Amino acid sequence: MKLGVIGGAGLLGSTTAFCVGMRDVLEEIKLLDLKENVLEAHVMDMSQALLPVSKTKVTKADYEDLGDCDIILVTASLPERQVANRNEYLTGNLGVVTPICEKLKAVCKKDAILISATNPVDVFTYVYWKLLGWDKSKVLGFCVNDTLRFKWAIEEVTGKEFSKLDAMCIGEHGDGQVRLYNHVTYDGKPMEISQEERTAIEEATANWFRTWQQLDSKRTTGWTSGVMLADMIEAIATDSKAVIPVSVVMDGFKGYDHVAMGMPGVFSKEGVTKLIDVELTDEGKAQLDKTACKIEDMLKSIDM
Ligand SMILES: NC(=O)c1ccc[n+]([C@@H]2O[C@H](COP(=O)([O-])OP(=O)(O)OC[C@H]3O[C@@H](n4cnc5c(N)ncnc54)[C@H](O)[C@@H]3O)[C@@H](O)[C@H]2O)c1
């Protein structure tokens, strides 16, 4: 399969290209960005770096070169700044995403799969689906970092071994994420989390975002996101049927409509054709309802 990366000179576009390139699961990665010189430098550097470990080629692309790409990753965005939450990027990034949609619509294969990481992710997943007119199974938003951080916080608080933990976040990539405490397992068995531990886990995840923002590094989580995006791309390229939380357009799933949000999805070479219907507690369902209303309101605010 071939991957096109729009925003390929930026942190997330380039780290993802490198991480997935190292896995040797793609024929070619085509990088596209407005910053021509930085892009050229990444292509020159990465195409040599991958030679000892991978057959994946890395090339520089324009839109017309994306016609044979099976997967398109969009990480293009306005530069990072200090924000209270990711939704502050909405209006600015709408101006970035809308023209990209027009160009992709003109050049891409009809069965291409789009992955969007641009924040706010859930809103833009819906925007891409609406503007591109592609099947909803092929328009995917990147939100799995929340699940990774939930597992990290459980490890920090309980001292359990990360590799034996399983847990999941659904809902919004942002404050409206819903951590599914009733589905946490350790070594394949349900794991009890006390109220005290739960409070500490909530604090650890909230403090993580605050601390990151206070650094004002103008940097996103390029390493974490590069690794997790590479997981999604590898699952598609290898048709693995792996279950990964992903933002998708809801059309009646669990009673939600006119909104996109994170749900566990089964990844294949067709995209995400199946969602897993996780059981929610009354509290989880109430949280998810609130999140759906919030994302719907953001979509209304941009006339979607
Ligand atoms: N969903 C997540 O979990 C997650 C995680 C990390 C970052 N992000 C988001 O991903 C986005 C990218 O982050 P980053 O760290 O790579 O930012 P960055 O500033 O390093 O890179 C963005 C790149 O997009 C390019 N660009 C802007 N407009 C373009 C256009 N019209 N066409 C082509 N290229 C264009 C810029 O030149 C730049 O190279 C941000 O919106 C960030 O918030 C999401």
The ligand as a MOL file (V3000), in Angstrom:
LIG
                    3D

  0  0  0     0  0            999 V3000
M  V30 BEGIN CTAB
M  V30 COUNTS 44 48 0 0 0
M  V30 BEGIN ATOM
M  V30 1 N -5.1260 13.6950 17.5640 0
M  V30 2 C -4.0570 13.6750 18.3150 0
M  V30 3 O -3.9310 12.8870 19.2520 0
M  V30 4 C -2.9440 14.6200 17.9980 0
M  V30 5 C -1.6880 14.4390 18.5710 0
M  V30 6 C -0.6650 15.3390 18.2260 0
M  V30 7 C -0.9340 16.3790 17.3590 0
M  V30 8 N -2.1940 16.5370 16.8500 0 CHG=1
M  V30 9 C -2.5230 17.6130 15.9370 0
M  V30 10 O -1.8670 17.3510 14.7020 0
M  V30 11 C -1.6660 18.5770 14.0360 0
M  V30 12 C -0.2120 18.6590 13.5620 0
M  V30 13 O 0.6760 18.7110 14.6520 0
M  V30 14 P 2.2340 18.9180 14.3940 0
M  V30 15 O 2.9110 18.8150 15.6910 0
M  V30 16 O 2.6910 18.0560 13.2900 0 CHG=-1
M  V30 17 O 2.2540 20.4470 13.9220 0
M  V30 18 P 3.4020 21.1500 13.0320 0
M  V30 19 O 3.1560 22.6200 13.1410 0
M  V30 20 O 4.7410 20.6310 13.4000 0
M  V30 21 O 3.0760 20.6590 11.5510 0
M  V30 22 C 1.9910 21.1100 10.8060 0
M  V30 23 C 2.4450 21.1220 9.3580 0
M  V30 24 O 1.3150 21.3750 8.5230 0
M  V30 25 C 1.8070 22.1430 7.4310 0
M  V30 26 N 0.6800 22.7660 6.7600 0
M  V30 27 C -0.1160 23.7660 7.2010 0
M  V30 28 N -1.0570 24.0440 6.2920 0
M  V30 29 C -0.8550 23.1970 5.2440 0
M  V30 30 C -1.5150 22.9830 4.0190 0
M  V30 31 N -2.5610 23.7170 3.6520 0
M  V30 32 N -1.0430 22.0360 3.1850 0
M  V30 33 C 0.0350 21.2740 3.5330 0
M  V30 34 N 0.7010 21.4390 4.6860 0
M  V30 35 C 0.2470 22.3780 5.5470 0
M  V30 36 C 2.7850 23.1190 8.0470 0
M  V30 37 O 3.6550 23.6650 7.0820 0
M  V30 38 C 3.4940 22.2190 9.0520 0
M  V30 39 O 4.6500 21.6280 8.4980 0
M  V30 40 C -2.0910 19.6660 15.0220 0
M  V30 41 O -3.4240 20.0500 14.7410 0
M  V30 42 C -2.0270 18.9690 16.3530 0
M  V30 43 O -2.8600 19.5870 17.3200 0
M  V30 44 C -3.1820 15.6640 17.1390 0
M  V30 END ATOM
M  V30 BEGIN BOND
M  V30 1 1 1 2
M  V30 2 2 2 3
M  V30 3 1 2 4
M  V30 4 1 4 5
M  V30 5 2 4 44
M  V30 6 2 5 6
M  V30 7 1 6 7
M  V30 8 2 7 8
M  V30 9 1 8 9
M  V30 10 1 8 44
M  V30 11 1 9 10
M  V30 12 1 9 42
M  V30 13 1 10 11
M  V30 14 1 11 12
M  V30 15 1 11 40
M  V30 16 1 12 13
M  V30 17 1 13 14
M  V30 18 2 14 15
M  V30 19 1 14 16
M  V30 20 1 14 17
M  V30 21 1 17 18
M  V30 22 2 18 19
M  V30 23 1 18 20
M  V30 24 1 18 21
M  V30 25 1 21 22
M  V30 26 1 22 23
M  V30 27 1 23 24
M  V30 28 1 23 38
M  V30 29 1 24 25
M  V30 30 1 25 26
M  V30 31 1 25 36
M  V30 32 1 26 27
M  V30 33 1 26 35
M  V30 34 2 27 28
M  V30 35 1 28 29
M  V30 36 1 29 30
M  V30 37 2 29 35
M  V30 38 1 30 31
M  V30 39 2 30 32
M  V30 40 1 32 33
M  V30 41 2 33 34
M  V30 42 1 34 35
M  V30 43 1 36 37
M  V30 44 1 36 38
M  V30 45 1 38 39
M  V30 46 1 40 41
M  V30 47 1 40 42
M  V30 48 1 42 43
M  V30 END BOND
M  V30 END CTAB
M  END
